[in-house]
Amino acid sequence: MRYLVLYRSPTVPARDRFAAAAHRAGVLLACDTLEPAGARIAVRDGQRIAGGTGDAAPTGLVIVDVRSLAEAVEWANRLADEFVDVELTVAPIAGT
């Protein structure tokens, strides 16, 4: 099953050890840094309540193809080891 790992950090390290290990294990599908020029949109009860750019946007993403959420969390923890300060979210990708 494929899992999306979104991360947010004030700094983005190279992630070389994580990417190499995940690639060798055959689980890495994507490992990308997002550009800071993205847009944020929020809608509640059909009404737009926020927009523009924001600090709440993720700074990067990883997609891994593993057997379980527990294994995806293990890989997310290995990714977290590359950072000094990071927040990660792990979610299954529907239909996989």
C-alpha positions as CSV (number, residue, x, y, z in Angstrom):
1,M,0.0,0.0,0.0
2,R,1.2,3.5,-0.7
3,Y,1.6,6.0,2.1
4,L,2.1,9.8,1.9
5,V,4.4,11.4,4.4
6,L,4.1,15.2,4.5
7,Y,6.7,17.0,6.5
8,R,7.1,20.6,7.7
9,S,10.4,22.0,8.9
10,P,12.1,25.4,9.0
11,T,15.1,23.8,7.3
12,V,15.3,21.0,4.7
13,P,18.3,18.8,4.9
14,A,19.6,16.7,2.0
15,R,17.8,13.5,3.3
16,D,20.5,11.5,1.6
17,R,20.6,8.6,4.1
18,F,16.9,8.2,4.2
19,A,16.5,8.3,0.4
20,A,19.3,5.9,-0.1
21,A,18.0,3.4,2.5
22,A,14.4,3.6,1.2
23,H,15.6,3.2,-2.4
24,R,17.7,0.2,-1.5
25,A,14.7,-1.4,0.3
26,G,12.6,-0.8,-2.8
27,V,9.9,1.2,-1.0
28,L,10.7,4.8,-2.1
29,L,8.3,6.2,-4.8
30,A,8.9,9.9,-4.3
31,C,11.0,12.2,-2.1
32,D,10.5,15.9,-2.9
33,T,10.9,19.3,-1.4
34,L,8.0,21.7,-2.1
35,E,8.6,25.2,-3.3
36,P,7.7,27.9,-0.8
37,A,5.6,29.8,-3.3
38,G,2.5,27.6,-2.9
39,A,-1.0,28.8,-2.1
40,R,-3.3,27.9,0.9
41,I,-7.1,27.7,0.6
42,A,-9.5,26.8,3.3
43,V,-13.3,26.3,3.0
44,R,-15.7,25.7,5.9
45,D,-19.4,25.2,5.4
46,G,-19.1,26.1,1.8
47,Q,-17.4,29.5,2.5
48,R,-13.8,30.4,1.9
49,I,-12.3,31.5,5.2
50,A,-8.6,31.8,4.4
51,G,-6.3,32.1,1.4
52,G,-3.0,33.2,0.2
53,T,0.4,31.8,1.2
54,G,0.9,30.5,4.7
55,D,3.4,29.0,7.1
56,A,1.1,26.0,7.6
57,A,2.0,24.5,4.2
58,P,4.2,21.3,4.2
59,T,7.8,21.8,3.1
60,G,8.1,18.3,1.5
61,L,6.6,15.0,0.8
62,V,7.6,11.3,0.6
63,I,5.6,8.4,-0.9
64,V,6.5,4.9,0.2
65,D,5.0,1.6,-0.9
66,V,5.0,-0.7,2.2
67,R,2.8,-3.4,3.7
68,S,1.3,-1.5,6.7
69,L,0.8,1.8,8.4
70,A,3.3,0.6,11.1
71,E,6.0,0.1,8.4
72,A,5.2,3.6,6.9
73,V,5.6,5.1,10.4
74,E,9.0,3.3,10.7
75,W,10.1,4.9,7.5
76,A,8.7,8.3,8.6
77,N,10.8,8.0,11.8
78,R,13.9,7.3,9.7
79,L,13.1,10.4,7.7
80,A,12.7,12.4,10.9
81,D,16.2,11.4,11.9
82,E,17.5,13.6,9.1
83,F,16.0,16.8,10.7
84,V,16.7,18.8,13.8
85,D,13.1,20.2,13.9
86,V,10.3,18.5,11.9
87,E,6.6,17.6,12.1
88,L,5.4,14.7,9.9
89,T,2.0,13.3,8.9
90,V,1.6,9.8,7.6
91,A,-1.5,8.9,5.7
92,P,-2.5,6.0,3.4
93,I,-3.3,6.9,-0.2
94,A,-6.8,5.7,-1.0
95,G,-7.3,3.0,-3.6
96,T,-3.8,1.4,-3.3
